[in-house]
Amino acid sequence: MNDFSAEAMGLVIREHRQAQKTSMTQEELAERADYGKGGAVSISRIERGLVSPGEHRLAAIALAFQLTPEQLKQEAEDRTRSLARQRGQRPVKLRDQVAETKRRHAEINEKAAQRSKITQEHGEAFNHVHDVARDEFFLRFVELAESISGAPEPEKPSEEEIERTGEIPTAIRIEAMSVGIANAIRGAAAGGAAGVAAGGAAAYGAFTAAALFGTASTGAAISTLSGVAATNATLALLGGGTLAAGGAGMAGGTLLLTGMVAAPAAALAAAGFYVLRQRRNKKEEERLRTEVEAAEAALDQSQQGFDAMIDVLDRAPAIMEYVSVHGTHALEKWRVSLPPEPRDWESLGHEGQERYKEFLTVAGCLLAVSSINVSALLTAKPDALPEMDKAIDETLRYADKTIKSLV
C-alpha cells in the first residue's frame, strides 16, 4: 500500500517539472510519459492531486526527471507527513476554525465532483473504443468462423499446467477464454442461438458469457480463473447494453462511484446544515469538523482503488484500439484468402487454420481486457489492492504483447 497521498505526489511532480533547467510544460511531460491524446489534462489532474499515476506511468515520469520511481515515492511520503503536520495545527479562534472547516468541506465536494467527471470521461472513452473493436473485429471473426464446418474443439488448459503453477497465469486464463469462444462458435454453427444473427450486442453477450462462465478441465468456472474475478456484472457495468443486451451501463460513472463517494457524501450531507449557518457554537463546529474529517478519510482510503481503476480505463482502450485497426485489417486479409462457401476446416489449409487459431487468441485477449472487474478495485481492502493491481497489469501487458505479435 502506498504511504503517500495523491495530493503530495502531485505537488512533488509539479515542483520537479517546474524546476527543470529547460522549462517543461504539462504537454511535454505527458509526451515523455507516453500519455495519449489530451495527456496534458492527465498531468494537470495528477498535479492537482485528483489522480495518482500508476506504476508504469510513474516510472516514465521519473525518467523524464532523471529520477527513479523510488525517489519520487520517498519525496511524496515526506510531503504527506509534512501536510499532515500542517493540518494538525488547528486554529485557535472559533471564527478561524469555522473558515478552515468550510474550506475543507468545499474541497471534498470539489474532489468528489472531479472524480465523477474523470470516471465518466474515461468510461465513455473505454466504451466507445471497446464497441468499435467488438463490431469491427470480434463479431466479424465470429461470423466468418461460424461459416467453417468441422473446426476441431480446441484443447482446454490442462490440470497439469494449473497444478504446476499453483495459480492461474494470464496465458492460461486467456487460453481458457479462447476455448470458450471457440465452443460458442461451434455451438452456433451447429444451429445454436448464440450466433451473430441474434444481433450484435446480444451475440457478443452470448459469446462472452460462454467464455467467462464455461468450465475448465478442473471443473472450476472460467470466471474464477481470472485474478480479477470477471463476472457478468462486469459486462453489464462496462457495457451498458453494448457489451451485453440490457446491461446497466456506465450511467455517467455513477455505478463505479458507488463505493468511492458514498461514505463522504453521507458525511457531507449530514454536515451541510451547519456549513450553511453563518454562525455556530463550539459544539456544532466540533461535530462538523468530525464529519468533514470522516469524509476526507473515506476519500483518502478509496484513492488507491480509484487510481488503479483510472489506470485500467486509460491503458485498456489503447489495446482495444490496436485490435480494431490492425486486427480488423488482418482479419480482412484472411477473409479474402478463404475458399468460397460452403467451406470446411480441411479446405482452409494449414496457413488458414493457423490464422483461425491466432484470431481466437486475439479474441480471448480482447475479452480478457474488456472484462476486467474495475469496480472491484473500488471496494477492495487496501491490503488486497497490490495483488489485484499486479494481476491486472499482467493481463494488460500479456494481452498487448500477444495481440501485437499476432496481428
Order of alpha helices (4+ residues) and beta strands (2+ residues): alpha-alpha-alpha-alpha-alpha-alpha-alpha-beta-alpha-alpha-alpha-alpha-alpha-alpha-alpha-beta-alpha-alpha-alpha
